[in-house]
């Protein structure tokens, strides 16, 4: 993996961990019930998903490294699950 791949993976992982930790620990959970913040968070997660998919396309066409591609696909999968969970929570409790 190149340095760019490592940095990109770390940025995504820390973003996911921060979002999940803030949900689980309840920090901002009351504020998240407000529509504006809920929509902003859903938009942020969907934006990360789009960027991750774009990076997957780059990794599969430019680098063609199996490990890089698999790592990126796993991160995209994790992001998709987090985004879907968050959107469901907004629908149920928003």
PDB file of N, CA, C and O in Angstrom:
ATOM      1  N   UNK A   1       0.842  -1.184   0.000  1.00  0.00           N
ATOM      2  CA  UNK A   1       0.000   0.000   0.000  1.00  0.00           C
ATOM      3  C   UNK A   1       0.887   1.247   0.000  1.00  0.00           C
ATOM      4  O   UNK A   1       1.921   1.295   0.666  1.00  0.00           O
ATOM      5  N   UNK A   2       0.472   2.211  -0.733  1.00  0.00           N
ATOM      6  CA  UNK A   2       1.229   3.459  -0.769  1.00  0.00           C
ATOM      7  C   UNK A   2       0.856   4.328   0.436  1.00  0.00           C
ATOM      8  O   UNK A   2      -0.086   4.030   1.171  1.00  0.00           O
ATOM      9  N   UNK A   3       1.600   5.380   0.612  1.00  0.00           N
ATOM     10  CA  UNK A   3       1.354   6.291   1.731  1.00  0.00           C
ATOM     11  C   UNK A   3      -0.020   6.941   1.602  1.00  0.00           C
ATOM     12  O   UNK A   3      -0.707   7.150   2.602  1.00  0.00           O
ATOM     13  N   UNK A   4      -0.417   7.260   0.380  1.00  0.00           N
ATOM     14  CA  UNK A   4      -1.737   7.873   0.160  1.00  0.00           C
ATOM     15  C   UNK A   4      -2.844   6.923   0.606  1.00  0.00           C
ATOM     16  O   UNK A   4      -3.820   7.350   1.223  1.00  0.00           O
ATOM     17  N   UNK A   5      -2.694   5.630   0.293  1.00  0.00           N
ATOM     18  CA  UNK A   5      -3.696   4.645   0.706  1.00  0.00           C
ATOM     19  C   UNK A   5      -3.798   4.568   2.223  1.00  0.00           C
ATOM     20  O   UNK A   5      -4.894   4.523   2.781  1.00  0.00           O
ATOM     21  N   UNK A   6      -2.647   4.552   2.881  1.00  0.00           N
ATOM     22  CA  UNK A   6      -2.631   4.453   4.341  1.00  0.00           C
ATOM     23  C   UNK A   6      -3.291   5.679   4.967  1.00  0.00           C
ATOM     24  O   UNK A   6      -4.118   5.548   5.870  1.00  0.00           O
ATOM     25  N   UNK A   7      -2.927   6.867   4.492  1.00  0.00           N
ATOM     26  CA  UNK A   7      -3.504   8.102   5.035  1.00  0.00           C
ATOM     27  C   UNK A   7      -5.009   8.135   4.796  1.00  0.00           C
ATOM     28  O   UNK A   7      -5.775   8.471   5.698  1.00  0.00           O
ATOM     29  N   UNK A   8      -5.430   7.788   3.589  1.00  0.00           N
ATOM     30  CA  UNK A   8      -6.862   7.787   3.260  1.00  0.00           C
ATOM     31  C   UNK A   8      -7.618   6.810   4.148  1.00  0.00           C
ATOM     32  O   UNK A   8      -8.689   7.137   4.659  1.00  0.00           O
ATOM     33  N   UNK A   9      -7.071   5.616   4.335  1.00  0.00           N
ATOM     34  CA  UNK A   9      -7.721   4.618   5.185  1.00  0.00           C
ATOM     35  C   UNK A   9      -7.831   5.122   6.619  1.00  0.00           C
ATOM     36  O   UNK A   9      -8.869   4.945   7.258  1.00  0.00           O
ATOM     37  N   UNK A  10      -6.775   5.746   7.131  1.00  0.00           N
ATOM     38  CA  UNK A  10      -6.809   6.264   8.497  1.00  0.00           C
ATOM     39  C   UNK A  10      -7.846   7.373   8.656  1.00  0.00           C
ATOM     40  O   UNK A  10      -8.551   7.422   9.664  1.00  0.00           O
ATOM     41  N   UNK A  11      -7.942   8.253   7.677  1.00  0.00           N
ATOM     42  CA  UNK A  11      -8.946   9.323   7.739  1.00  0.00           C
ATOM     43  C   UNK A  11     -10.349   8.730   7.785  1.00  0.00           C
ATOM     44  O   UNK A  11     -11.175   9.154   8.593  1.00  0.00           O
ATOM     45  N   UNK A  12     -10.622   7.752   6.927  1.00  0.00           N
ATOM     46  CA  UNK A  12     -11.947   7.128   6.924  1.00  0.00           C
ATOM     47  C   UNK A  12     -12.229   6.418   8.239  1.00  0.00           C
ATOM     48  O   UNK A  12     -13.313   6.556   8.806  1.00  0.00           O
ATOM     49  N   UNK A  13     -11.242   5.650   8.729  1.00  0.00           N
ATOM     50  CA  UNK A  13     -11.442   4.893   9.965  1.00  0.00           C
ATOM     51  C   UNK A  13     -11.713   5.835  11.133  1.00  0.00           C
ATOM     52  O   UNK A  13     -12.632   5.595  11.915  1.00  0.00           O
ATOM     53  N   UNK A  14     -10.922   6.909  11.263  1.00  0.00           N
ATOM     54  CA  UNK A  14     -11.143   7.847  12.360  1.00  0.00           C
ATOM     55  C   UNK A  14     -12.490   8.551  12.229  1.00  0.00           C
ATOM     56  O   UNK A  14     -13.132   8.840  13.239  1.00  0.00           O
ATOM     57  N   UNK A  15     -12.926   8.829  11.012  1.00  0.00           N
ATOM     58  CA  UNK A  15     -14.249   9.430  10.815  1.00  0.00           C
ATOM     59  C   UNK A  15     -15.341   8.485  11.290  1.00  0.00           C
ATOM     60  O   UNK A  15     -16.269   8.900  11.984  1.00  0.00           O
ATOM     61  N   UNK A  16     -15.230   7.198  10.914  1.00  0.00           N
ATOM     62  CA  UNK A  16     -16.232   6.219  11.324  1.00  0.00           C
ATOM     63  C   UNK A  16     -16.249   6.065  12.836  1.00  0.00           C
ATOM     64  O   UNK A  16     -17.313   6.032  13.454  1.00  0.00           O
ATOM     65  N   UNK A  17     -15.052   5.970  13.432  1.00  0.00           N
ATOM     66  CA  UNK A  17     -14.963   5.777  14.880  1.00  0.00           C
ATOM     67  C   UNK A  17     -15.569   6.973  15.611  1.00  0.00           C
ATOM     68  O   UNK A  17     -16.286   6.792  16.596  1.00  0.00           O
ATOM     69  N   UNK A  18     -15.296   8.177  15.149  1.00  0.00           N
ATOM     70  CA  UNK A  18     -15.850   9.373  15.789  1.00  0.00           C
ATOM     71  C   UNK A  18     -17.377   9.384  15.707  1.00  0.00           C
ATOM     72  O   UNK A  18     -18.056   9.674  16.692  1.00  0.00           O
ATOM     73  N   UNK A  19     -17.910   9.067  14.528  1.00  0.00           N
ATOM     74  CA  UNK A  19     -19.366   9.074  14.355  1.00  0.00           C
ATOM     75  C   UNK A  19     -20.020   8.027  15.244  1.00  0.00           C
ATOM     76  O   UNK A  19     -21.001   8.312  15.931  1.00  0.00           O
ATOM     77  N   UNK A  20     -19.471   6.808  15.227  1.00  0.00           N
ATOM     78  CA  UNK A  20     -20.053   5.734  16.037  1.00  0.00           C
ATOM     79  C   UNK A  20     -19.920   6.053  17.523  1.00  0.00           C
ATOM     80  O   UNK A  20     -20.862   5.842  18.286  1.00  0.00           O
ATOM     81  N   UNK A  21     -18.755   6.560  17.942  1.00  0.00           N
ATOM     82  CA  UNK A  21     -18.547   6.887  19.354  1.00  0.00           C
ATOM     83  C   UNK A  21     -19.504   7.977  19.815  1.00  0.00           C
ATOM     84  O   UNK A  21     -20.037   7.904  20.922  1.00  0.00           O
ATOM     85  N   UNK A  22     -19.728   8.980  18.986  1.00  0.00           N
ATOM     86  CA  UNK A  22     -20.636  10.055  19.389  1.00  0.00           C
ATOM     87  C   UNK A  22     -22.074   9.557  19.479  1.00  0.00           C
ATOM     88  O   UNK A  22     -22.850  10.050  20.297  1.00  0.00           O
ATOM     89  N   UNK A  23     -22.435   8.580  18.641  1.00  0.00           N
ATOM     90  CA  UNK A  23     -23.781   8.004  18.723  1.00  0.00           C
ATOM     91  C   UNK A  23     -23.905   7.131  19.964  1.00  0.00           C
ATOM     92  O   UNK A  23     -24.862   7.254  20.728  1.00  0.00           O
ATOM     93  N   UNK A  24     -22.918   6.239  20.161  1.00  0.00           N
ATOM     94  CA  UNK A  24     -22.979   5.281  21.267  1.00  0.00           C
ATOM     95  C   UNK A  24     -22.879   5.992  22.614  1.00  0.00           C
ATOM     96  O   UNK A  24     -23.619   5.663  23.542  1.00  0.00           O
ATOM     97  N   UNK A  25     -21.985   6.950  22.731  1.00  0.00           N
ATOM     98  CA  UNK A  25     -21.796   7.651  23.995  1.00  0.00           C
ATOM     99  C   UNK A  25     -22.892   8.669  24.271  1.00  0.00           C
ATOM    100  O   UNK A  25     -22.971   9.220  25.369  1.00  0.00           O
ATOM    101  N   UNK A  26     -23.730   8.917  23.283  1.00  0.00           N
ATOM    102  CA  UNK A  26     -24.843   9.825  23.479  1.00  0.00           C
ATOM    103  C   UNK A  26     -24.477  11.281  23.340  1.00  0.00           C
ATOM    104  O   UNK A  26     -25.324  12.152  23.537  1.00  0.00           O
ATOM    105  N   UNK A  27     -23.221  11.568  23.001  1.00  0.00           N
ATOM    106  CA  UNK A  27     -22.831  12.962  22.809  1.00  0.00           C
ATOM    107  C   UNK A  27     -23.553  13.477  21.576  1.00  0.00           C
ATOM    108  O   UNK A  27     -23.366  12.974  20.468  1.00  0.00           O
ATOM    109  N   UNK A  28     -24.351  14.452  21.782  1.00  0.00           N
ATOM    110  CA  UNK A  28     -25.049  15.022  20.647  1.00  0.00           C
ATOM    111  C   UNK A  28     -26.267  14.215  20.210  1.00  0.00           C
ATOM    112  O   UNK A  28     -26.874  14.533  19.188  1.00  0.00           O
ATOM    113  N   UNK A  29     -26.640  13.173  20.963  1.00  0.00           N
ATOM    114  CA  UNK A  29     -27.798  12.366  20.553  1.00  0.00           C
ATOM    115  C   UNK A  29     -29.074  13.197  20.622  1.00  0.00           C
ATOM    116  O   UNK A  29     -29.923  13.112  19.735  1.00  0.00           O
ATOM    117  N   UNK A  30     -29.209  14.011  21.691  1.00  0.00           N
ATOM    118  CA  UNK A  30     -30.382  14.878  21.799  1.00  0.00           C
ATOM    119  C   UNK A  30     -30.393  15.895  20.665  1.00  0.00           C
ATOM    120  O   UNK A  30     -31.436  16.181  20.078  1.00  0.00           O
ATOM    121  N   UNK A  31     -29.212  16.435  20.369  1.00  0.00           N
ATOM    122  CA  UNK A  31     -29.133  17.403  19.272  1.00  0.00           C
ATOM    123  C   UNK A  31     -29.408  16.731  17.933  1.00  0.00           C
ATOM    124  O   UNK A  31     -29.938  17.351  17.011  1.00  0.00           O
ATOM    125  N   UNK A  32     -29.038  15.444  17.836  1.00  0.00           N
ATOM    126  CA  UNK A  32     -29.241  14.727  16.579  1.00  0.00           C
ATOM    127  C   UNK A  32     -30.720  14.532  16.277  1.00  0.00           C
ATOM    128  O   UNK A  32     -31.099  14.291  15.131  1.00  0.00           O
ATOM    129  N   UNK A  33     -31.552  14.638  17.307  1.00  0.00           N
ATOM    130  CA  UNK A  33     -32.991  14.526  17.073  1.00  0.00           C
ATOM    131  C   UNK A  33     -33.529  15.744  16.332  1.00  0.00           C
ATOM    132  O   UNK A  33     -34.595  15.697  15.719  1.00  0.00           O
ATOM    133  N   UNK A  34     -32.779  16.819  16.400  1.00  0.00           N
ATOM    134  CA  UNK A  34     -33.195  17.999  15.648  1.00  0.00           C
ATOM    135  C   UNK A  34     -32.981  17.722  14.172  1.00  0.00           C
ATOM    136  O   UNK A  34     -31.959  17.157  13.782  1.00  0.00           O
ATOM    137  N   UNK A  35     -33.908  18.102  13.383  1.00  0.00           N
ATOM    138  CA  UNK A  35     -33.868  17.762  11.965  1.00  0.00           C
ATOM    139  C   UNK A  35     -32.647  18.292  11.235  1.00  0.00           C
ATOM    140  O   UNK A  35     -32.082  17.586  10.399  1.00  0.00           O
ATOM    141  N   UNK A  36     -32.231  19.493  11.522  1.00  0.00           N
ATOM    142  CA  UNK A  36     -31.128  20.094  10.787  1.00  0.00           C
ATOM    143  C   UNK A  36     -29.841  19.289  10.972  1.00  0.00           C
ATOM    144  O   UNK A  36     -29.149  18.987  10.000  1.00  0.00           O
ATOM    145  N   UNK A  37     -29.526  18.944  12.216  1.00  0.00           N
ATOM    146  CA  UNK A  37     -28.303  18.192  12.469  1.00  0.00           C
ATOM    147  C   UNK A  37     -28.411  16.776  11.911  1.00  0.00           C
ATOM    148  O   UNK A  37     -27.433  16.236  11.393  1.00  0.00           O
ATOM    149  N   UNK A  38     -29.590  16.174  12.014  1.00  0.00           N
ATOM    150  CA  UNK A  38     -29.779  14.822  11.497  1.00  0.00           C
ATOM    151  C   UNK A  38     -29.566  14.787   9.988  1.00  0.00           C
ATOM    152  O   UNK A  38     -28.916  13.882   9.465  1.00  0.00           O
ATOM    153  N   UNK A  39     -30.118  15.777   9.294  1.00  0.00           N
ATOM    154  CA  UNK A  39     -29.929  15.830   7.842  1.00  0.00           C
ATOM    155  C   UNK A  39     -28.470  16.090   7.492  1.00  0.00           C
ATOM    156  O   UNK A  39     -27.947  15.514   6.538  1.00  0.00           O
ATOM    157  N   UNK A  40     -27.816  16.947   8.252  1.00  0.00           N
ATOM    158  CA  UNK A  40     -26.405  17.244   7.991  1.00  0.00           C
ATOM    159  C   UNK A  40     -25.547  15.999   8.182  1.00  0.00           C
ATOM    160  O   UNK A  40     -24.647  15.738   7.384  1.00  0.00           O
ATOM    161  N   UNK A  41     -25.822  15.226   9.240  1.00  0.00           N
ATOM    162  CA  UNK A  41     -25.037  14.024   9.496  1.00  0.00           C
ATOM    163  C   UNK A  41     -25.285  12.981   8.415  1.00  0.00           C
ATOM    164  O   UNK A  41     -24.344  12.325   7.967  1.00  0.00           O
ATOM    165  N   UNK A  42     -26.529  12.817   7.989  1.00  0.00           N
ATOM    166  CA  UNK A  42     -26.828  11.869   6.918  1.00  0.00           C
ATOM    167  C   UNK A  42     -26.143  12.294   5.623  1.00  0.00           C
ATOM    168  O   UNK A  42     -25.622  11.455   4.889  1.00  0.00           O
ATOM    169  N   UNK A  43     -26.144  13.588   5.343  1.00  0.00           N
ATOM    170  CA  UNK A  43     -25.469  14.085   4.141  1.00  0.00           C
ATOM    171  C   UNK A  43     -23.971  13.839   4.220  1.00  0.00           C
ATOM    172  O   UNK A  43     -23.344  13.474   3.225  1.00  0.00           O
ATOM    173  N   UNK A  44     -23.392  14.039   5.408  1.00  0.00           N
ATOM    174  CA  UNK A  44     -21.961  13.802   5.602  1.00  0.00           C
ATOM    175  C   UNK A  44     -21.613  12.341   5.343  1.00  0.00           C
ATOM    176  O   UNK A  44     -20.635  12.036   4.661  1.00  0.00           O
ATOM    177  N   UNK A  45     -22.423  11.442   5.895  1.00  0.00           N
ATOM    178  CA  UNK A  45     -22.163  10.011   5.703  1.00  0.00           C
ATOM    179  C   UNK A  45     -22.320   9.611   4.243  1.00  0.00           C
ATOM    180  O   UNK A  45     -21.519   8.833   3.725  1.00  0.00           O
ATOM    181  N   UNK A  46     -23.333  10.130   3.582  1.00  0.00           N
ATOM    182  CA  UNK A  46     -23.515   9.794   2.174  1.00  0.00           C
ATOM    183  C   UNK A  46     -22.385  10.372   1.329  1.00  0.00           C
ATOM    184  O   UNK A  46     -21.966   9.760   0.346  1.00  0.00           O
ATOM    185  N   UNK A  47     -21.890  11.553   1.711  1.00  0.00           N
ATOM    186  CA  UNK A  47     -20.739  12.127   1.016  1.00  0.00           C
ATOM    187  C   UNK A  47     -19.506  11.256   1.167  1.00  0.00           C
ATOM    188  O   UNK A  47     -18.768  11.044   0.204  1.00  0.00           O
ATOM    189  N   UNK A  48     -19.279  10.748   2.376  1.00  0.00           N
ATOM    190  CA  UNK A  48     -18.153   9.835   2.580  1.00  0.00           C
ATOM    191  C   UNK A  48     -18.323   8.571   1.749  1.00  0.00           C
ATOM    192  O   UNK A  48     -17.348   8.040   1.217  1.00  0.00           O
ATOM    193  N   UNK A  49     -19.553   8.090   1.635  1.00  0.00           N
ATOM    194  CA  UNK A  49     -19.804   6.903   0.827  1.00  0.00           C
ATOM    195  C   UNK A  49     -19.457   7.158  -0.630  1.00  0.00           C
ATOM    196  O   UNK A  49     -18.828   6.318  -1.273  1.00  0.00           O
ATOM    197  N   UNK A  50     -19.861   8.308  -1.160  1.00  0.00           N
ATOM    198  CA  UNK A  50     -19.553   8.640  -2.553  1.00  0.00           C
ATOM    199  C   UNK A  50     -18.049   8.734  -2.766  1.00  0.00           C
ATOM    200  O   UNK A  50     -17.525   8.213  -3.751  1.00  0.00           O
ATOM    201  N   UNK A  51     -17.352   9.399  -1.842  1.00  0.00           N
ATOM    202  CA  UNK A  51     -15.897   9.520  -1.958  1.00  0.00           C
ATOM    203  C   UNK A  51     -15.235   8.150  -1.881  1.00  0.00           C
ATOM    204  O   UNK A  51     -14.280   7.880  -2.610  1.00  0.00           O
ATOM    205  N   UNK A  52     -15.735   7.282  -1.003  1.00  0.00           N
ATOM    206  CA  UNK A  52     -15.165   5.939  -0.877  1.00  0.00           C
ATOM    207  C   UNK A  52     -15.361   5.127  -2.150  1.00  0.00           C
ATOM    208  O   UNK A  52     -14.453   4.419  -2.586  1.00  0.00           O
ATOM    209  N   UNK A  53     -16.541   5.228  -2.744  1.00  0.00           N
ATOM    210  CA  UNK A  53     -16.787   4.508  -3.998  1.00  0.00           C
ATOM    211  C   UNK A  53     -15.877   5.040  -5.092  1.00  0.00           C
ATOM    212  O   UNK A  53     -15.325   4.267  -5.875  1.00  0.00           O
ATOM    213  N   UNK A  54     -15.718   6.364  -5.149  1.00  0.00           N
ATOM    214  CA  UNK A  54     -14.821   6.972  -6.134  1.00  0.00           C
ATOM    215  C   UNK A  54     -13.395   6.465  -5.932  1.00  0.00           C
ATOM    216  O   UNK A  54     -12.707   6.136  -6.898  1.00  0.00           O
ATOM    217  N   UNK A  55     -12.953   6.403  -4.673  1.00  0.00           N
ATOM    218  CA  UNK A  55     -11.602   5.918  -4.388  1.00  0.00           C
ATOM    219  C   UNK A  55     -11.464   4.446  -4.773  1.00  0.00           C
ATOM    220  O   UNK A  55     -10.403   4.025  -5.234  1.00  0.00           O
ATOM    221  N   UNK A  56     -12.524   3.663  -4.590  1.00  0.00           N
ATOM    222  CA  UNK A  56     -12.489   2.258  -4.992  1.00  0.00           C
ATOM    223  C   UNK A  56     -12.279   2.139  -6.491  1.00  0.00           C
ATOM    224  O   UNK A  56     -11.515   1.287  -6.944  1.00  0.00           O
ATOM    225  N   UNK A  57     -12.945   2.981  -7.263  1.00  0.00           N
ATOM    226  CA  UNK A  57     -12.768   2.958  -8.719  1.00  0.00           C
ATOM    227  C   UNK A  57     -11.330   3.306  -9.076  1.00  0.00           C
ATOM    228  O   UNK A  57     -10.729   2.662  -9.935  1.00  0.00           O
ATOM    229  N   UNK A  58     -10.773   4.331  -8.415  1.00  0.00           N
ATOM    230  CA  UNK A  58      -9.378   4.696  -8.673  1.00  0.00           C
ATOM    231  C   UNK A  58      -8.451   3.541  -8.314  1.00  0.00           C
ATOM    232  O   UNK A  58      -7.543   3.207  -9.075  1.00  0.00           O
ATOM    233  N   UNK A  59      -8.684   2.931  -7.147  1.00  0.00           N
ATOM    234  CA  UNK A  59      -7.817   1.839  -6.701  1.00  0.00           C
ATOM    235  C   UNK A  59      -7.883   0.656  -7.658  1.00  0.00           C
ATOM    236  O   UNK A  59      -6.876  -0.010  -7.898  1.00  0.00           O
ATOM    237  N   UNK A  60      -9.064   0.393  -8.204  1.00  0.00           N
ATOM    238  CA  UNK A  60      -9.203  -0.769  -9.081  1.00  0.00           C
ATOM    239  C   UNK A  60      -8.650  -0.506 -10.477  1.00  0.00           C
ATOM    240  O   UNK A  60      -8.240  -1.445 -11.158  1.00  0.00           O
ATOM    241  N   UNK A  61      -8.630   0.751 -10.916  1.00  0.00           N
ATOM    242  CA  UNK A  61      -8.155   1.032 -12.274  1.00  0.00           C
ATOM    243  C   UNK A  61      -6.697   1.456 -12.319  1.00  0.00           C
ATOM    244  O   UNK A  61      -5.994   1.134 -13.276  1.00  0.00           O
ATOM    245  N   UNK A  62      -6.228   2.176 -11.300  1.00  0.00           N
ATOM    246  CA  UNK A  62      -4.868   2.710 -11.335  1.00  0.00           C
ATOM    247  C   UNK A  62      -3.877   1.777 -10.660  1.00  0.00           C
ATOM    248  O   UNK A  62      -2.868   1.399 -11.255  1.00  0.00           O
ATOM    249  N   UNK A  63      -4.164   1.404  -9.418  1.00  0.00           N
ATOM    250  CA  UNK A  63      -3.193   0.627  -8.660  1.00  0.00           C
ATOM    251  C   UNK A  63      -3.267  -0.860  -8.953  1.00  0.00           C
ATOM    252  O   UNK A  63      -2.241  -1.531  -9.056  1.00  0.00           O
ATOM    253  N   UNK A  64      -4.477  -1.370  -9.086  1.00  0.00           N
ATOM    254  CA  UNK A  64      -4.724  -2.787  -9.337  1.00  0.00           C
ATOM    255  C   UNK A  64      -3.971  -3.648  -8.325  1.00  0.00           C
ATOM    256  O   UNK A  64      -3.446  -4.710  -8.660  1.00  0.00           O
ATOM    257  N   UNK A  65      -3.929  -3.175  -7.096  1.00  0.00           N
ATOM    258  CA  UNK A  65      -3.346  -3.971  -6.024  1.00  0.00           C
ATOM    259  C   UNK A  65      -4.493  -4.633  -5.278  1.00  0.00           C
ATOM    260  O   UNK A  65      -5.446  -3.967  -4.873  1.00  0.00           O
ATOM    261  N   UNK A  66      -4.402  -5.928  -5.099  1.00  0.00           N
ATOM    262  CA  UNK A  66      -5.491  -6.671  -4.469  1.00  0.00           C
ATOM    263  C   UNK A  66      -5.747  -6.165  -3.054  1.00  0.00           C
ATOM    264  O   UNK A  66      -6.896  -5.953  -2.667  1.00  0.00           O
ATOM    265  N   UNK A  67      -4.679  -5.972  -2.283  1.00  0.00           N
ATOM    266  CA  UNK A  67      -4.840  -5.551  -0.895  1.00  0.00           C
ATOM    267  C   UNK A  67      -5.475  -4.170  -0.798  1.00  0.00           C
ATOM    268  O   UNK A  67      -6.355  -3.941   0.032  1.00  0.00           O
ATOM    269  N   UNK A  68      -5.029  -3.260  -1.643  1.00  0.00           N
ATOM    270  CA  UNK A  68      -5.596  -1.911  -1.645  1.00  0.00           C
ATOM    271  C   UNK A  68      -7.080  -1.955  -1.992  1.00  0.00           C
ATOM    272  O   UNK A  68      -7.895  -1.301  -1.341  1.00  0.00           O
ATOM    273  N   UNK A  69      -7.424  -2.718  -3.007  1.00  0.00           N
ATOM    274  CA  UNK A  69      -8.815  -2.811  -3.433  1.00  0.00           C
ATOM    275  C   UNK A  69      -9.682  -3.428  -2.342  1.00  0.00           C
ATOM    276  O   UNK A  69     -10.767  -2.923  -2.051  1.00  0.00           O
ATOM    277  N   UNK A  70      -9.208  -4.523  -1.734  1.00  0.00           N
ATOM    278  CA  UNK A  70      -9.989  -5.184  -0.694  1.00  0.00           C
ATOM    279  C   UNK A  70     -10.153  -4.289   0.533  1.00  0.00           C
ATOM    280  O   UNK A  70     -11.233  -4.230   1.121  1.00  0.00           O
ATOM    281  N   UNK A  71      -9.087  -3.594   0.919  1.00  0.00           N
ATOM    282  CA  UNK A  71      -9.180  -2.680   2.060  1.00  0.00           C
ATOM    283  C   UNK A  71     -10.210  -1.593   1.800  1.00  0.00           C
ATOM    284  O   UNK A  71     -11.021  -1.275   2.670  1.00  0.00           O
ATOM    285  N   UNK A  72     -10.175  -1.034   0.618  1.00  0.00           N
ATOM    286  CA  UNK A  72     -11.116   0.030   0.275  1.00  0.00           C
ATOM    287  C   UNK A  72     -12.542  -0.499   0.229  1.00  0.00           C
ATOM    288  O   UNK A  72     -13.463   0.171   0.696  1.00  0.00           O
ATOM    289  N   UNK A  73     -12.735  -1.681  -0.324  1.00  0.00           N
ATOM    290  CA  UNK A  73     -14.079  -2.260  -0.381  1.00  0.00           C
ATOM    291  C   UNK A  73     -14.630  -2.527   1.014  1.00  0.00           C
ATOM    292  O   UNK A  73     -15.814  -2.305   1.268  1.00  0.00           O
ATOM    293  N   UNK A  74     -13.776  -3.001   1.920  1.00  0.00           N
ATOM    294  CA  UNK A  74     -14.217  -3.231   3.298  1.00  0.00           C
ATOM    295  C   UNK A  74     -14.622  -1.913   3.947  1.00  0.00           C
ATOM    296  O   UNK A  74     -15.641  -1.844   4.634  1.00  0.00           O
ATOM    297  N   UNK A  75     -13.824  -0.862   3.730  1.00  0.00           N
ATOM    298  CA  UNK A  75     -14.161   0.440   4.301  1.00  0.00           C
ATOM    299  C   UNK A  75     -15.474   0.976   3.733  1.00  0.00           C
ATOM    300  O   UNK A  75     -16.278   1.556   4.462  1.00  0.00           O
ATOM    301  N   UNK A  76     -15.687   0.780   2.439  1.00  0.00           N
ATOM    302  CA  UNK A  76     -16.946   1.218   1.825  1.00  0.00           C
ATOM    303  C   UNK A  76     -18.116   0.449   2.431  1.00  0.00           C
ATOM    304  O   UNK A  76     -19.166   1.030   2.707  1.00  0.00           O
ATOM    305  N   UNK A  77     -17.939  -0.853   2.637  1.00  0.00           N
ATOM    306  CA  UNK A  77     -18.992  -1.656   3.251  1.00  0.00           C
ATOM    307  C   UNK A  77     -19.330  -1.194   4.658  1.00  0.00           C
ATOM    308  O   UNK A  77     -20.501  -1.099   5.025  1.00  0.00           O
ATOM    309  N   UNK A  78     -18.301  -0.908   5.445  1.00  0.00           N
ATOM    310  CA  UNK A  78     -18.514  -0.415   6.805  1.00  0.00           C
ATOM    311  C   UNK A  78     -19.238   0.924   6.777  1.00  0.00           C
ATOM    312  O   UNK A  78     -20.168   1.154   7.550  1.00  0.00           O
ATOM    313  N   UNK A  79     -18.808   1.798   5.886  1.00  0.00           N
ATOM    314  CA  UNK A  79     -19.455   3.108   5.768  1.00  0.00           C
ATOM    315  C   UNK A  79     -20.916   2.967   5.369  1.00  0.00           C
ATOM    316  O   UNK A  79     -21.777   3.668   5.901  1.00  0.00           O
ATOM    317  N   UNK A  80     -21.198   2.071   4.442  1.00  0.00           N
ATOM    318  CA  UNK A  80     -22.581   1.871   4.007  1.00  0.00           C
ATOM    319  C   UNK A  80     -23.452   1.397   5.170  1.00  0.00           C
ATOM    320  O   UNK A  80     -24.580   1.862   5.329  1.00  0.00           O
ATOM    321  N   UNK A  81     -22.932   0.474   5.981  1.00  0.00           N
ATOM    322  CA  UNK A  81     -23.696  -0.008   7.137  1.00  0.00           C
ATOM    323  C   UNK A  81     -23.949   1.108   8.142  1.00  0.00           C
ATOM    324  O   UNK A  81     -25.053   1.236   8.671  1.00  0.00           O
ATOM    325  N   UNK A  82     -22.922   1.915   8.404  1.00  0.00           N
ATOM    326  CA  UNK A  82     -23.091   3.021   9.343  1.00  0.00           C
ATOM    327  C   UNK A  82     -24.107   4.021   8.805  1.00  0.00           C
ATOM    328  O   UNK A  82     -24.972   4.491   9.544  1.00  0.00           O
ATOM    329  N   UNK A  83     -24.003   4.345   7.524  1.00  0.00           N
ATOM    330  CA  UNK A  83     -24.931   5.309   6.927  1.00  0.00           C
ATOM    331  C   UNK A  83     -26.365   4.793   6.976  1.00  0.00           C
ATOM    332  O   UNK A  83     -27.283   5.539   7.315  1.00  0.00           O
ATOM    333  N   UNK A  84     -26.560   3.525   6.640  1.00  0.00           N
ATOM    334  CA  UNK A  84     -27.913   2.960   6.668  1.00  0.00           C
ATOM    335  C   UNK A  84     -28.468   2.928   8.085  1.00  0.00           C
ATOM    336  O   UNK A  84     -29.641   3.232   8.303  1.00  0.00           O
ATOM    337  N   UNK A  85     -27.622   2.559   9.053  1.00  0.00           N
ATOM    338  CA  UNK A  85     -28.059   2.542  10.446  1.00  0.00           C
ATOM    339  C   UNK A  85     -28.458   3.935  10.898  1.00  0.00           C
ATOM    340  O   UNK A  85     -29.484   4.118  11.552  1.00  0.00           O
ATOM    341  N   UNK A  86     -27.641   4.913  10.545  1.00  0.00           N
ATOM    342  CA  UNK A  86     -27.923   6.294  10.944  1.00  0.00           C
ATOM    343  C   UNK A  86     -29.222   6.790  10.317  1.00  0.00           C
ATOM    344  O   UNK A  86     -30.029   7.433  10.989  1.00  0.00           O
ATOM    345  N   UNK A  87     -29.426   6.499   9.048  1.00  0.00           N
ATOM    346  CA  UNK A  87     -30.643   6.939   8.369  1.00  0.00           C
ATOM    347  C   UNK A  87     -31.868   6.260   8.980  1.00  0.00           C
ATOM    348  O   UNK A  87     -32.913   6.893   9.135  1.00  0.00           O
ATOM    349  N   UNK A  88     -31.747   4.973   9.327  1.00  0.00           N
ATOM    350  CA  UNK A  88     -32.855   4.281   9.985  1.00  0.00           C
ATOM    351  C   UNK A  88     -33.163   4.910  11.338  1.00  0.00           C
ATOM    352  O   UNK A  88     -34.329   5.061  11.702  1.00  0.00           O
ATOM    353  N   UNK A  89     -32.122   5.280  12.088  1.00  0.00           N
ATOM    354  CA  UNK A  89     -32.347   5.916  13.383  1.00  0.00           C
ATOM    355  C   UNK A  89     -33.035   7.258  13.206  1.00  0.00           C
ATOM    356  O   UNK A  89     -33.887   7.631  14.012  1.00  0.00           O
ATOM    357  N   UNK A  90     -32.671   7.987  12.155  1.00  0.00           N
ATOM    358  CA  UNK A  90     -33.326   9.266  11.881  1.00  0.00           C
ATOM    359  C   UNK A  90     -34.802   9.031  11.555  1.00  0.00           C
ATOM    360  O   UNK A  90     -35.671   9.766  12.023  1.00  0.00           O
ATOM    361  N   UNK A  91     -35.078   7.998  10.745  1.00  0.00           N
ATOM    362  CA  UNK A  91     -36.463   7.710  10.360  1.00  0.00           C
ATOM    363  C   UNK A  91     -37.290   7.279  11.574  1.00  0.00           C
ATOM    364  O   UNK A  91     -38.444   7.682  11.713  1.00  0.00           O
ATOM    365  N   UNK A  92     -36.695   6.451  12.464  1.00  0.00           N
ATOM    366  CA  UNK A  92     -37.446   5.923  13.593  1.00  0.00           C
ATOM    367  C   UNK A  92     -37.637   6.943  14.709  1.00  0.00           C
ATOM    368  O   UNK A  92     -38.719   7.042  15.288  1.00  0.00           O
ATOM    369  N   UNK A  93     -36.580   7.706  15.013  1.00  0.00           N
ATOM    370  CA  UNK A  93     -36.652   8.610  16.157  1.00  0.00           C
ATOM    371  C   UNK A  93     -36.624  10.082  15.773  1.00  0.00           C
ATOM    372  O   UNK A  93     -36.731  10.952  16.637  1.00  0.00           O
ATOM    373  N   UNK A  94     -36.479  10.370  14.463  1.00  0.00           N
ATOM    374  CA  UNK A  94     -36.318  11.767  14.051  1.00  0.00           C
ATOM    375  C   UNK A  94     -37.607  12.527  13.986  1.00  0.00           C
ATOM    376  O   UNK A  94     -37.609  13.711  13.652  1.00  0.00           O
TER     377      UNK A  94
END
